[in-house]
Every structure is written in structure tokens, then in C-alpha cells.
């Protein structure tokens, strides 16, 4: 089943994000290579694709996991969690309607 992982950054997270980004992306690549990743990306803190020093306010991941518990465990092990980037992470079941799966 698909799950959405919605994460909210702490204030001024950019430096910690940049340091943890390579390992964060490597974990997402594993999901992508397994055909389990629907989408992933950050939420710019301002209305811009390249927010510069404004940084990001959070992230969204939608991916396939065997269970809600597995999705939560994967989210809890995110390098951004360990680096203190996220102040809150919500994991919920997700039903894709569009684009047609």
C-alpha cells in the first residue's frame, strides 16, 4: 500500500539539511530503484523553486510499504530526523486517484 510521509522542518533547518542530504537522498534512491517511490521532494519556504537562504519548510514522500508500521519505521530512520531537520513527521495511508495508477 502507499503511504504519505509529511515532514515539517524546524526553523533555520537549511544547514542541517545540506549536511544530511546525501544520505537522505540515498535512502530515497533505494525506494526508487525498487519501484516503490511515487514522489518525493521538499517544500520551499518561499514561493520559489530555488529558495536560496530561505531554505525549506518540510518534505513530502509518497511511497509503497508493506504496512503503516514499516512506513513509520522508515520515516523514523530518515537522516533528516537524526540531524534535527524535522520537528514533526506524519505518516498516513495514501490512496492514489490521479494520475491513474
Beta strands, then each sheet from edge to edge (+ up, - down):
strand 1: 2-9
strand 2: 37-44
strand 3: 56-64
strand 4: 86-94
sheet 1: 2+ 3- 1+ 4-
end
